[in-house]
Amino acid sequence: MIATAKAPGKLYLAGEYSITLPNQSAIIVAIDKYITATIDKIDVQKIQLNSDQLGDLAIPVEQLDQISYPDDWQLVIRTIQVLNKYHFDDTSAFPGIKVTLTSDLTFERKKLGLGSSAAVVMSIIKAFHKLLNLKLTEQQQFKLGVLVMLTLPHFDKGSMGDLAAATYGGVIAYRKFDDQFVKQLIQQNSDYETIISTPWPYLDVQQLNWPSEWQLLVGWTGKVADTQKLLETVSSAEQAKAKEMLALQTRNIITNISMGINNADYSLIGINIFYNLTFLMTYTHQVGINYLTEDLSNAISEAVDLDVAAKVSGAGGGDNAIAIADNDEVAEKLRQAWQNEGIIPLPLNIALLGE
């Protein structure tokens, strides 16, 4: 018995940084670059892992809950642990499996900044969902992914918006849940079925209707940014105060961009993406983050010169610039301008489905 599923990468259109706060929203785009997970039941009581990025690893089933996993494999193993606790609750019932992971979220062997961690987690959850016929809703699958991240120290401070994009696909307006509420359920040793069936305060995901004539352009700088390390620098009281201000400034922007997308109002999109970028530059300057690198600045300037709405993707410090063009001619002009600046236009499109 075998099951295969894939989960897309993502890019933030608006709402970065402040989205880590409960009841804050962001606009996130699922991108048609994927992690693909294939899971096959095998006759031996082992978990055989194979990744085109990490190599091979084998774990005896009876050691699944006790294993001290290598850092590179922690997301994969923790996801399997969560699925085991949710569905079997006892490793003695867990079947031997082979998990194969393949990725196209890289370019020239470098990460593209598209949220590969979340795509790894959700591709495995989706494949298990098929293999075991779990009959989970998309929201419940997302919540299982959150349980993985919230129980890993390096990932528990994130927004989980990348998990939402990897689950739902398309262009979404995502509102962050109350993570302290969920952490309290975990600390109370609530069973995972109860946790994912319980309503989480504030959580909301809405699909937006992307206009068919609009093009999403992504310019890659070739410089990798580590979002988790950038987020870990935001911890002091002064930084928290700055983030609260960013959240207040961003709320109307998210609403306006959502309306602009649903109503195909390009001018509304353009002005609010500009405001979003301005507020993010102020915030990152206040907290000491190198947000707008020279390459990203050049990429945005080339777009602005063509009257194209553009911004930095994600946490900044590298990776990608995003632009939205409302016609093919200007989109091609921007691609050429980026190439002239050494910015690589990536052949990316919106992933309409999470699988």
C-alpha positions as CSV (number, residue, x, y, z in Angstrom):
1,M,0.0,0.0,0.0
2,I,1.4,3.3,-1.1
3,A,0.4,7.0,-0.9
4,T,1.9,10.2,-2.4
5,A,1.1,13.8,-1.6
6,K,2.7,17.1,-2.2
7,A,2.6,20.5,-0.4
8,P,3.5,23.8,-2.0
9,G,5.9,26.5,-0.9
10,K,4.7,30.0,-0.1
11,L,5.5,33.7,-0.3
12,Y,4.1,36.5,1.9
13,L,2.2,39.3,0.1
14,A,1.6,41.3,3.2
15,G,1.7,41.0,7.0
16,E,5.2,39.6,7.8
17,Y,6.5,39.8,11.3
18,S,3.3,41.1,12.9
19,I,1.6,37.8,11.8
20,T,3.4,36.0,14.7
21,L,1.0,37.8,17.1
22,P,-2.4,36.2,17.8
23,N,-5.4,37.7,16.0
24,Q,-3.2,39.3,13.4
25,S,-3.6,38.5,9.6
26,A,-1.5,38.1,6.6
27,I,-1.9,37.5,2.8
28,I,0.0,34.4,1.7
29,V,0.5,32.9,-1.7
30,A,1.1,29.2,-2.3
31,I,3.7,28.7,-5.0
32,D,3.9,25.8,-7.4
33,K,7.2,24.4,-6.1
34,Y,6.6,21.4,-3.9
35,I,7.9,18.9,-1.4
36,T,6.5,15.5,-2.4
37,A,6.1,12.7,0.2
38,T,5.6,9.1,-0.7
39,I,4.8,6.6,2.1
40,D,4.8,2.9,1.6
41,K,4.0,0.2,4.2
42,I,6.8,-2.3,4.6
43,D,7.0,-5.7,6.2
44,V,9.8,-4.8,8.8
45,Q,9.1,-2.8,12.0
46,K,11.3,0.1,10.8
47,I,10.8,3.6,9.7
48,Q,13.0,4.0,6.6
49,L,13.6,7.6,5.6
50,N,14.9,8.8,2.3
51,S,15.4,12.4,1.2
52,D,16.9,13.8,-1.9
53,Q,18.3,16.6,0.3
54,L,19.3,14.7,3.5
55,G,20.1,11.1,2.4
56,D,18.9,8.1,4.3
57,L,18.0,7.2,7.9
58,A,16.4,4.1,9.5
59,I,14.7,4.1,12.9
60,P,13.3,1.0,14.7
61,V,9.6,1.6,15.3
62,E,9.9,0.9,19.0
63,Q,12.4,3.7,19.3
64,L,10.3,6.3,17.6
65,D,9.2,8.1,20.8
66,Q,12.7,7.9,22.4
67,I,15.0,8.8,19.6
68,S,17.2,11.8,19.9
69,Y,17.0,12.9,16.3
70,P,19.6,14.6,14.2
71,D,18.8,18.3,13.6
72,D,18.5,17.8,9.9
73,W,15.8,15.2,10.4
74,Q,13.9,16.7,13.3
75,L,10.9,18.0,11.3
76,V,10.4,14.7,9.5
77,I,10.7,12.6,12.7
78,R,8.6,14.9,14.8
79,T,5.9,14.9,12.2
80,I,5.8,11.1,12.3
81,Q,5.8,11.1,16.1
82,V,2.8,13.5,16.1
83,L,0.9,11.3,13.6
84,N,1.7,8.2,15.6
85,K,0.4,9.8,18.8
86,Y,-2.7,11.1,17.0
87,H,-3.7,7.9,15.2
88,F,-2.1,5.0,17.0
89,D,-1.1,6.4,20.4
90,D,1.2,3.3,20.8
91,T,4.2,2.5,18.7
92,S,3.3,-1.2,18.9
93,A,0.5,-0.6,16.5
94,F,2.6,1.6,14.2
95,P,3.3,-0.2,10.9
96,G,6.7,-0.3,9.3
97,I,6.9,2.4,6.7
98,K,9.2,3.9,4.1
99,V,9.0,7.7,3.7
100,T,10.5,9.2,0.6
101,L,10.8,13.0,0.3
102,T,11.7,15.0,-2.9
103,S,12.0,18.7,-3.2
104,D,11.9,21.3,-6.0
105,L,12.1,24.2,-3.6
106,T,15.7,24.9,-4.5
107,F,17.5,26.6,-7.4
108,E,21.2,26.0,-8.1
109,R,21.2,23.9,-4.9
110,K,20.2,26.9,-2.8
111,K,16.9,27.3,-0.9
112,L,14.5,29.7,-2.5
113,G,12.9,31.0,0.7
114,L,9.6,29.4,-0.1
115,G,8.9,27.7,3.3
116,S,10.4,24.3,2.8
117,S,10.0,23.4,6.5
118,A,6.3,23.7,6.4
119,A,6.0,21.9,3.1
120,V,8.0,19.0,4.5
121,V,5.6,18.7,7.5
122,M,2.4,19.1,5.5
123,S,3.4,16.7,2.6
124,I,4.0,13.9,5.2
125,I,0.7,14.7,6.9
126,K,-1.2,14.7,3.6
127,A,0.4,11.4,2.6
128,F,-0.4,9.7,5.9
129,H,-3.9,11.1,5.5
130,K,-4.3,9.3,2.3
131,L,-2.5,6.1,3.4
132,L,-4.6,5.6,6.6
133,N,-7.8,7.3,5.3
134,L,-7.9,9.6,8.3
135,K,-10.9,11.7,7.1
136,L,-9.5,14.9,8.5
137,T,-10.6,18.3,7.3
138,E,-8.0,20.7,5.9
139,Q,-8.1,22.7,9.1
140,Q,-7.5,19.5,11.2
141,Q,-4.5,18.7,8.9
142,F,-3.2,22.2,9.4
143,K,-3.6,21.8,13.2
144,L,-1.6,18.6,13.2
145,G,1.2,20.5,11.4
146,V,1.0,23.2,14.1
147,L,1.4,20.6,16.8
148,V,4.6,19.5,15.1
149,M,6.0,23.1,15.0
150,L,4.9,24.1,18.5
151,T,6.7,21.2,20.0
152,L,10.0,22.0,18.3
153,P,12.0,24.9,20.0
154,H,13.4,26.3,16.8
155,F,10.0,26.6,15.1
156,D,7.5,27.4,18.0
157,K,7.7,31.2,17.6
158,G,6.6,31.3,14.0
159,S,3.3,32.4,12.6
160,M,2.4,29.0,11.1
161,G,1.2,30.9,8.0
162,D,3.5,28.8,5.8
163,L,1.7,25.7,7.1
164,A,-1.6,27.2,6.1
165,A,-0.4,27.9,2.6
166,A,1.0,24.4,2.3
167,T,-2.4,23.0,3.5
168,Y,-4.9,25.1,1.5
169,G,-3.0,26.3,-1.6
170,G,-4.1,29.4,-3.6
171,V,-4.0,32.9,-2.2
172,I,-5.2,33.1,1.4
173,A,-6.0,35.6,4.1
174,Y,-4.7,33.8,7.2
175,R,-5.4,34.9,10.8
176,K,-3.1,33.7,13.5
177,F,-4.6,31.6,16.3
178,D,-4.0,32.1,20.0
179,D,-0.8,30.0,20.4
180,Q,-0.8,30.2,24.2
181,F,-4.2,28.6,24.2
182,V,-2.9,25.7,22.1
183,K,0.3,25.4,24.1
184,Q,-1.8,25.2,27.3
185,L,-3.7,22.3,25.8
186,I,-0.5,20.5,25.0
187,Q,0.9,21.1,28.5
188,Q,-2.3,19.7,30.0
189,N,-1.5,16.5,28.0
190,S,-4.7,16.7,26.1
191,D,-4.9,14.0,23.4
192,Y,-4.2,15.2,19.9
193,E,-7.7,14.3,18.7
194,T,-9.2,16.6,21.3
195,I,-6.7,19.4,20.5
196,I,-7.4,19.4,16.7
197,S,-11.2,19.1,17.3
198,T,-11.3,22.1,19.7
199,P,-11.9,25.5,18.2
200,W,-8.8,27.6,18.4
201,P,-9.4,31.3,19.2
202,Y,-8.9,33.7,16.2
203,L,-7.9,31.0,13.7
204,D,-9.3,31.8,10.2
205,V,-8.3,31.0,6.7
206,Q,-10.1,32.6,3.7
207,Q,-9.4,31.9,0.0
208,L,-9.0,35.0,-2.1
209,N,-10.0,35.2,-5.8
210,W,-6.8,36.1,-7.7
211,P,-7.5,37.9,-11.0
212,S,-6.6,35.8,-14.0
213,E,-5.0,38.7,-15.9
214,W,-2.6,39.5,-13.0
215,Q,0.9,38.0,-12.9
216,L,2.9,37.3,-9.8
217,L,6.6,37.9,-10.4
218,V,9.4,36.7,-8.1
219,G,12.9,37.9,-8.3
220,W,15.5,35.8,-6.5
221,T,18.6,37.5,-5.2
222,G,20.6,34.3,-4.8
223,K,21.3,35.1,-1.1
224,V,19.6,32.8,1.4
225,A,17.8,34.4,4.5
226,D,17.2,32.3,7.6
227,T,13.7,33.5,8.8
228,Q,13.9,31.5,12.1
229,K,17.2,33.2,13.1
230,L,15.8,36.6,12.2
231,L,12.7,35.9,14.3
232,E,14.8,34.8,17.3
233,T,16.5,38.2,17.4
234,V,13.1,39.8,18.2
235,S,12.7,39.2,21.9
236,S,13.2,42.3,24.0
237,A,10.4,44.6,25.5
238,E,11.3,47.3,23.0
239,Q,11.1,44.9,20.1
240,A,7.7,43.6,21.3
241,K,6.4,47.2,21.5
242,A,7.6,47.9,18.0
243,K,5.9,44.7,16.7
244,E,2.6,45.8,18.4
245,M,2.8,49.1,16.6
246,L,3.5,47.2,13.3
247,A,0.4,45.1,13.9
248,L,-1.8,48.1,14.4
249,Q,-0.4,49.7,11.2
250,T,-0.9,46.5,9.2
251,R,-4.5,45.5,10.0
252,N,-6.1,47.9,7.6
253,I,-3.5,47.1,4.9
254,I,-4.4,43.4,5.1
255,T,-8.1,44.2,4.7
256,N,-7.5,46.5,1.8
257,I,-5.2,44.1,-0.1
258,S,-7.8,41.3,0.4
259,M,-10.5,43.6,-1.1
260,G,-8.2,44.6,-3.9
261,I,-7.5,41.0,-4.9
262,N,-11.2,39.9,-4.7
263,N,-12.3,43.0,-6.6
264,A,-9.4,43.1,-9.1
265,D,-8.6,46.7,-7.9
266,Y,-4.9,47.0,-8.9
267,S,-4.5,50.6,-7.6
268,L,-5.8,49.6,-4.2
269,I,-3.2,46.7,-4.2
270,G,-0.3,49.0,-5.2
271,I,-0.8,51.7,-2.6
272,N,-1.3,49.2,0.3
273,I,1.7,47.1,-0.7
274,F,3.8,50.3,-0.7
275,Y,2.5,51.2,2.8
276,N,3.2,47.6,4.0
277,L,6.8,47.8,2.8
278,T,7.2,51.3,4.4
279,F,6.0,50.1,7.8
280,L,8.1,46.9,7.6
281,M,11.2,49.0,6.9
282,T,10.5,51.2,9.9
283,Y,10.0,48.2,12.1
284,T,13.1,46.2,11.0
285,H,15.2,49.4,11.5
286,Q,13.9,49.7,15.0
287,V,14.7,46.1,16.0
288,G,18.1,46.0,14.1
289,I,17.3,43.6,11.3
290,N,19.0,44.0,8.0
291,Y,15.8,43.9,6.0
292,L,16.3,45.6,2.7
293,T,19.6,44.4,1.1
294,E,21.1,46.2,-1.9
295,D,19.9,43.5,-4.2
296,L,16.3,43.6,-2.9
297,S,16.3,47.4,-3.0
298,N,17.4,47.3,-6.7
299,A,14.7,44.7,-7.5
300,I,12.0,46.9,-5.9
301,S,13.3,50.1,-7.6
302,E,13.1,48.5,-11.0
303,A,9.5,47.6,-10.4
304,V,8.6,51.0,-9.1
305,D,10.1,52.6,-12.2
306,L,7.6,50.6,-14.2
307,D,4.7,51.5,-11.9
308,V,4.5,47.9,-10.7
309,A,3.6,47.0,-7.1
310,A,6.5,45.3,-5.5
311,K,7.8,44.3,-2.0
312,V,10.3,42.2,-0.1
313,S,9.1,38.6,0.6
314,G,9.1,37.3,4.1
315,A,11.6,38.3,6.7
316,G,13.9,40.1,4.3
317,G,17.7,40.0,4.5
318,G,17.9,38.0,1.3
319,D,15.8,35.6,-0.8
320,N,13.1,37.2,-2.9
321,A,11.3,40.3,-4.1
322,I,7.7,40.0,-5.2
323,A,5.9,42.1,-7.8
324,I,2.4,42.1,-9.2
325,A,1.9,43.1,-12.8
326,D,-1.6,43.7,-14.3
327,N,-0.6,42.9,-17.9
328,D,1.9,40.8,-19.8
329,E,3.8,43.6,-21.4
330,V,4.9,45.3,-18.2
331,A,5.6,41.9,-16.6
332,E,8.1,41.1,-19.4
333,K,9.8,44.5,-19.0
334,L,10.3,43.9,-15.3
335,R,11.8,40.5,-15.8
336,Q,14.3,41.9,-18.3
337,A,15.1,44.8,-15.9
338,W,15.7,42.3,-13.1
339,Q,18.0,40.2,-15.2
340,N,20.0,43.3,-16.0
341,E,20.5,43.9,-12.3
342,G,21.6,40.3,-11.7
343,I,18.2,39.4,-10.1
344,I,16.9,36.0,-11.3
345,P,13.2,36.0,-12.4
346,L,11.9,32.6,-11.1
347,P,9.3,30.7,-13.2
348,L,6.8,30.5,-10.4
349,N,3.0,30.4,-10.4
350,I,0.2,30.3,-7.8
351,A,-0.4,26.7,-6.6
352,L,-4.2,26.5,-6.8
353,L,-4.4,23.4,-4.7
354,G,-2.5,22.2,-1.6
355,E,-1.9,18.9,-3.3
